[in-house]
Amino acid sequence: MLCPGCEATELTISPQGFGTCSTCGVAVRITYPMKNAHRYSKRFWAQVKIAGPDECWEWQGAKTTNGAGAISINGHTVGTHRFALYLETGVYYPRLHVLHSCDHPPCVNPKHLRYGTAQENMDDKYKRGRGNHPSGANHWRAKRRQDNAKKNN
C-alpha cells in the first residue's frame, strides 16, 4: 500500500479501516464501499479488455456520460478507475482523485492511474487543453461579442 502523501509503503491499517503513514503521518481510511471489495475482483476483471502492459485496458461494462466506467460495490457506485487502483494498492482514498496518465476515461490499467489532489487534477486538465474555456466577451453566450463591439463603434 502506498501513502498518497510521500509514497512510502509503511502504512498501518487497523481492522476498522483506519490508519496512518509512519513516514509522513497522513491519515488513511478504507471506507465502507471498499470493505470486502476483493470479492468483486473476478467480476471486475471479466469486464476489462486487457491489452499489453503499457497499453490502455478498456472497461467494457457500464459507463457514465463522460465515458468512465462504473461498478456497484456493496451497493455503492464506484468509478472503475478508482476500483482498479484500489485492487492494485489495497488502499482507498475517498478524498483524493484518481488521475489518468493516458487521459482515456474508460482505462483501468493500474500503471496509468495514480492518486492526486483536486489541484493536481485541475492542473492536468489545463495542461492537456481541456480547461481553456472562453470567458467574458469571448464566451458564446456573451451579450456583446468583442468583434461586434468593434463594428458598432
C-alpha positions in Angstrom: 0.0 0.0 0.0 1.3 3.4 -1.0 0.9 6.6 1.0 -0.7 9.4 -1.0 1.5 12.0 0.6 5.0 10.5 0.4 4.5 7.2 -1.5 6.1 5.3 1.4 4.9 1.7 2.0 4.9 1.8 5.8 1.1 2.1 6.2 -0.6 0.6 9.2 -4.3 -0.2 8.7 -6.5 -1.3 11.6 -9.3 -3.9 11.1 -11.7 -1.0 11.2 -10.1 0.5 8.1 -8.2 3.4 9.8 -4.5 4.0 9.7 -1.6 6.4 9.3 1.7 6.6 7.4 4.6 6.1 9.7 6.8 8.3 7.5 4.7 11.5 6.9 1.7 10.9 9.3 -1.1 11.2 6.7 -4.4 9.6 7.7 -5.7 6.7 5.6 -9.2 5.2 5.7 -10.6 2.3 3.9 -14.3 3.3 3.7 -17.5 1.2 3.6 -17.7 0.9 -0.2 -14.4 -1.0 -0.3 -14.9 -3.4 2.6 -14.8 -6.9 1.3 -14.3 -5.5 -2.2 -11.9 -8.2 -3.1 -14.9 -10.4 -3.6 -15.8 -8.3 -6.7 -12.4 -8.5 -8.4 -13.2 -11.6 -10.6 -16.4 -9.9 -11.8 -14.5 -6.7 -12.4 -11.6 -8.1 -14.4 -14.1 -10.2 -16.5 -15.4 -6.8 -17.9 -12.0 -5.4 -18.8 -10.4 -5.7 -22.3 -6.8 -6.3 -21.2 -4.1 -5.3 -23.8 -0.3 -5.0 -23.4 1.2 -4.0 -20.0 1.7 -0.4 -21.1 -1.5 0.0 -23.2 -4.9 1.1 -22.0 -7.1 -1.6 -20.6 -10.6 -0.6 -21.5 -13.6 -1.1 -19.3 -16.4 -2.9 -21.3 -19.2 -2.6 -18.7 -21.5 0.2 -17.7 -20.2 3.8 -18.3 -21.0 7.3 -17.1 -21.9 10.1 -19.5 -18.2 11.1 -19.8 -17.2 7.6 -20.8 -15.7 6.5 -17.4 -16.6 3.1 -16.1 -18.9 2.5 -13.1 -19.4 -0.6 -11.0 -21.6 -1.4 -8.0 -19.6 -2.4 -4.9 -21.6 -3.2 -1.7 -24.5 -1.3 -3.1 -22.4 1.9 -3.9 -21.5 3.0 -7.4 -17.7 3.3 -7.7 -15.6 4.5 -10.6 -13.9 1.6 -12.2 -10.6 3.5 -12.4 -10.8 4.1 -8.6 -11.6 0.4 -8.0 -8.7 -0.8 -10.3 -6.3 1.4 -8.3 -7.7 0.1 -5.0 -7.2 -3.5 -6.2 -3.6 -2.6 -7.1 -2.7 -0.7 -4.0 -5.0 -2.1 -1.4 -5.9 1.4 -0.1 -8.9 3.5 -0.9 -8.5 7.3 -0.5 -12.0 8.8 -0.8 -10.8 12.4 -0.6 -8.3 12.1 -3.4 -8.9 12.0 -7.1 -7.7 9.2 -9.4 -5.8 10.6 -12.3 -5.2 9.0 -15.7 -1.8 9.4 -17.3 -3.3 8.3 -20.5 -6.2 10.7 -20.5 -8.6 7.9 -21.5 -11.7 7.7 -19.1 -12.5 4.0 -19.7 -8.9 2.9 -19.0 -8.4 0.8 -15.8 -4.8 -0.1 -16.3 -3.3 0.4 -12.8 0.0 1.6 -14.5 -1.9 4.6 -15.9 -3.6 5.5 -12.7 -2.5 7.4 -9.6 -4.0 9.2 -6.6 -3.8 13.0 -6.7 -5.3 16.1 -5.2 -8.1 18.2 -6.8 -5.4 20.8 -7.7 -3.3 18.2 -9.5 -6.5 17.1 -11.4 -7.2 20.7 -12.5 -3.5 21.3 -13.5 -3.7 18.1 -15.5 -6.9 19.3 -17.2 -5.4 22.6 -18.3 -2.1 21.1 -19.3 -3.9 18.8 -21.7 -6.1 21.6 -23.1 -9.4 20.5 -21.7 -9.9 23.5 -19.4 -9.4 26.5 -21.7 -13.0 27.7 -21.9 -13.7 31.2 -23.3 -14.9 33.7 -20.8 -16.2 37.3 -20.8 -16.8 38.8 -24.2 -15.4 35.7 -25.9 -17.9 33.4 -24.3 -20.5 32.1 -26.8 -23.4 33.4 -24.6 -21.9 36.9 -24.2 -24.4 39.7 -25.0 -21.9 41.7 -26.9 -19.1 39.9 -28.6 -15.7 41.6 -29.0 -15.8 41.5 -32.8 -19.4 43.0 -32.9 -18.4 45.7 -30.4 -15.6 47.0 -32.7 -18.0 47.2 -35.7 -20.6 49.2 -33.8 -18.2 51.9 -32.6 
